[in-house]
C-alpha cells in the first residue's frame, strides 16, 4: 500500500523516486504532463512539486522488474 503525504516531496525524494524507476528527467516529466525544466527545478529545490503531481507520479511510475538470479 502506498501512503501519500499532503505536503510537497523533498527534492531528494523526487530524485530518488525517479532514479528508482530508471526514468530520465524528461520521461518522468512527460509521465505527469510537465516539462523537463520544471522537473529539473523540483529536483534542484528551486520549486516545490504540488502534492497532487507527486501522487500522480507515484501512481503512474513504472515498476522495475525484480532482478533474476539467472541474469
Protein Blocks (a to p, Z undefined) as FASTA:
>chain_A
ZZddfbdcdfklmmmmmmmnopafklmmmmnopafklmmmmmnopaccdfklmmmmmmmp
ccdddddfkZZ
